[in-house]
Structure formats: structure tokens, C-alpha cells
Amino acid sequence: MTDVTDATTARTAPTPDDGLRIADSDDSGPVLAADGTPLKKSLRRALRTQKLRALALIAPLLIFVLVTFIAPIADMLFRSVENQIVSETLPRTVVALRDWNGEGTPDEDVFAALYTDLVIAAEFKTHTRLGSRLNYETTGISSLFRKTGRRVDRFDTDIYTKQFTALDPAWGETATWMDLMTADGIGKILPETLSSFNGWISIMRADDKVPADEKVWDFVYTSLYRDLGKTPADAIAAYSGPGAALLQKTQPAVAGFESVKLSDLFIKVDEDWGSQKVWGTIKSFSSEYTSGYFLASVDLQKTPSGIEPVPQDQQIYILLFKRTLFMSLMIMGSCILLGYPIAFLLSNLPMSKSNLLLILVLLPFWTSLLVRTSAWKVLLQQQGVINDILVWAGIVANNDRLVMINNQFGTIVAMTHILLPFMILPLYSVMKTIPPTYVRAAKSLGATNWTAFWRVYFPQSVPGIGAGSILVFILSIGYYITPELVGGTTGTFISNRIAYHISSSLNWGLAAALGTILLVVVLLLYWAYDKIVGIDNVSLG
């Protein structure tokens, strides 16, 4: 017995070659790996290495999804609220408009800020983009900004330049301006002038010119005139930096200068600058982020007095959302009614015949979507094949042909044909897994054909209906080509309006807001489906 025990012990005792070093019986330390590190630490390191290796394998796919799917969606969400172009193009005007109460036209301070901003924006060619942005909210603003941008540098503000240089030739020297505008504390007594001068400097640098070699522009002198007229004399007297004596000499003389009202100059260019609606639009959309796009997506608008509905004849988006949901549900229901019998037939035929018929189901995928949609135009038009057959059969009169195209009916018929395979395939894959013995057993127990189908077969095919319904509904709710070709004015979807804003009106913010709302609606319907039916009950076979 002792020999057997010794042999067993010798057979099971660990050796240095086993990869582990076991501590002595009286050693309470951790189990060590072959390299002397604790076993737990070695295992964690090996597991981390495996995870990093797995991450490296999926990294290309992950990056591809982030770049082509997640990033565009994030960009779309951002564009639906982004509105920085107003505050970037008219920074001084936005600040000046904060004190405007929204009634009448703004005061002269606002027009002075607008004058400086537009001179700078016209040089950088950003005023046209701003006009296009605000034109989405109020028609006509785009042409207003373009017209004013062409004429703003010809305003009669050179009278200030002439009067300042006539008073003291030093005002005509750029070196004087350089010394004055770089002095400490000058922004406290000449804030508008410093802002305008910095704007002029940015123009010179953008044109690759040396500011010291150029003459200061008229809009800077206009700002100097306004600052010297508003700054208290004691503040000027307290200033002791470069150009102090020149400022103290000039301020008393400014009161006798010939002046011009900037508001009159703007209104002379275009009377719309005296419109309360134009200024209300600029103020309403002056913040960097706006809810205006989302409000427009539900037929509302931002005004200085608050949120208001758009005029009745311009309310279109709520109607389009309702129409999109209604027609998508109709298409889904049509696909269920037509696809269920076909899938049932395919699943119960012999394999050789079902495979042949399945090829016919997949055959439309080999034909261009544009060709299939165009074929329905030929079939459904008033002089088309279907109407000709109905007239030949005497069902309809020749002068009373059916209107089946360029309406909702044409869209539903064409899209049902296009999306029908997406309903048949999930149904077929699920029905193929239902054992036929269940129905035979129900019939052997006395059930009629209908009872056996409804009580035994149909409940097992519901997961296929759920999968097909989700596929068809989500595909149809975002369809574009087919409604565009056969939908006319009453059969188009919200996706057609999104495409219009992306490619034609270039209102990407509104298109992004519409797309975001559509995405949220789909997610809410998906969540509701999961709560009512259960996404676990959806099966593709």
C-alpha cells in the first residue's frame, strides 16, 4: 500500500516544467507563474492582451462605422441647431441689438455697428452667406444684403475722414493710428474705434498688405467721430498715452463737424432696412445656437415677440409627417397582405419548386430601382396599359380614365411592389422552421383547416411578420426616388422635402432638423413596438 501511495504522489507532484511554482506547505504566498510573477497578475495580463488583439481586429470596421455612419449623424444633429454665422458676421450689430425692444427701427448705434460689420463682411465675402441664411426665415433678406454689400463702401462717410485730416494732418497718417490704437486703456475711451481699427487690420492682412503702408478707411473715422462725441471730456483729459494731445485737441472740434445719419444711408440703399421684420429676424437668430430650424420643421417660427405659427398657406411639414407615417403604414399593410400568402406557398411546396419561385421573388433585386419605378409610370398613367385594358373591357369610359399616377395611390402601389421581397423573405425563413406535423396534429384532433391555421400555424409565424414589418416600414419611411417619380404633389414623403433642402434650397439646417425629427419618430415607434409586441419575438428564421 505504501508503494502505491508513493507512486501516486510521484505521479501528481508538480515539477519545474509544469509552468507553475507551488509554494511549500508552510508558505502562504501566492501561486506563481513560470516567469515568477503572481498567477493572477499573469492571467490578467494575458486576458488584456487577448482583448487588445480582438480590438485590433475589429478596429478597421469600428473606424469605418464611426466615419461613415456615426460622424454624419452627429454632424446632422449639430447642423440642426448651429447658427454661428450671424454672430460671426455681425458681431457688433448683435451686441447693439440687445437693447432694441423689437418695435420700430433700431437707433443710430445699431446702424453704426451694422455699417462697420458690413464693410468688413463685404471684404471677406461673408455677407452673402449670411443673407442666404436669414433668407430662409424672411424672404428678400438675401438680396438686401447683396445689394447693401455692393454699396456700403460708397457711403458718404468720407466727410469724417476729410474733416479729421483738415483739422490735423496727423489723422491722415497711419503711424498716428498705430500708436494710438496700441496704447494701453484706449479701448475704454474709444471702444468703437478700436473695434473698427482691428477690423481694418484684419482686412489688410487678408489681402496680404502691410497696414502701416495703407491709408485707414472711412468706417474707422466714422467710429472715431462717434466715440469722441460720446466719451466724456474728463475721460479724454485723463488719458496720457500716445496721441493724448491730439485727442484733447480734436474732441472739442468734433461737435462742429458736419455729420450724416447712417440709418438714412442704409434706407436710401433699400427701404427694407427700415422694416421691423428684417431687424426682428436678425435679432431672433443672433444667438450661436437656435431652435429655429426645429420650430420651422413643425410649422412654427421665431419672432421678437416669441414663438408663433407660420401663416396657414405655408404650413406643410406637419402634413408631410402625417402623410409619410400614413403611407408607410399602408405600404407595410399591403406588403403583409400580399407577402404572407406567397411566403406560405413557398414554405409548403417541395424544395425544388420553392427554390424556383424564390428566384422569381429575388429577381426584382437584379433590376434597377429606377427602371422598376419608371415601369409603373407606364402602367399607371391615364394612357397606360392598365387604363387601356379597363377601357377595352368596358369597365371605365374612355373619357373617364382612372388617375392612378402622381398621387398617393401610385406611390403605394409602386413602393409595395419594390418592398414586397423584404416582407416575403423574413416570412419565408420563419415559416420554413414551423414543423408541418403541428397542423396535422391539430386536424387529427378535430380542428378545421381554418382553426388549425389560425390557432396553431399563424401564432408561430408572427415573428416573421414582425421582422418584415420593421424592415418595410423603416425602409418606406425614408424612401425618396419612388415618391419623387410617381407621387406628384400628394404622394411625396418628408424625405423628398429633405432632399429639396439639401440639393436645391441649400437649407441644410432645416434638412438636418427634419431628418432628426424623422429619426426620433422611428426610434419612438421602434420603442413602442418593443413594449407592445417585444423585439425578442422578431425573428428572421
RAWO-V534520 format. One record per run of one state. SS is the DSSP state (h for helix, s for strand, l for the rest). FROM is the first residue (numbers start at 1). LEN is the number of residues. If there is no record, write none. Layout:
ss/from/len
SS/FROM/LEN
SS/FROM/LEN
This chain:
ss/from/len
l/1/1
h/2/11
l/13/3
h/16/3
l/19/1
s/20/2
l/22/10
s/32/2
l/34/4
s/38/1
h/39/41
l/80/2
s/82/1
l/83/1
h/84/6
l/90/1
h/91/9
l/100/8
h/108/17
l/125/2
h/127/9
l/136/5
h/141/14
l/155/3
h/158/10
l/168/1
h/169/4
l/173/1
h/174/8
l/182/4
h/186/4
l/190/1
h/191/16
l/207/4
h/211/3
l/214/4
h/218/13
l/231/2
h/233/6
l/239/5
h/244/11
l/255/7
h/262/8
l/270/1
h/271/4
l/275/1
h/276/9
l/285/4
s/289/1
l/290/2
h/292/6
l/298/2
s/300/4
l/304/2
s/306/4
l/310/2
h/312/3
l/315/2
h/317/32
l/349/2
h/351/16
l/367/2
h/369/12
l/381/4
h/385/8
l/393/5
h/398/3
l/401/7
h/408/24
l/432/5
h/437/8
l/445/4
h/449/29
l/478/3
h/481/6
l/487/7
h/494/10
l/504/4
h/508/25
l/533/2
h/535/3
l/538/4
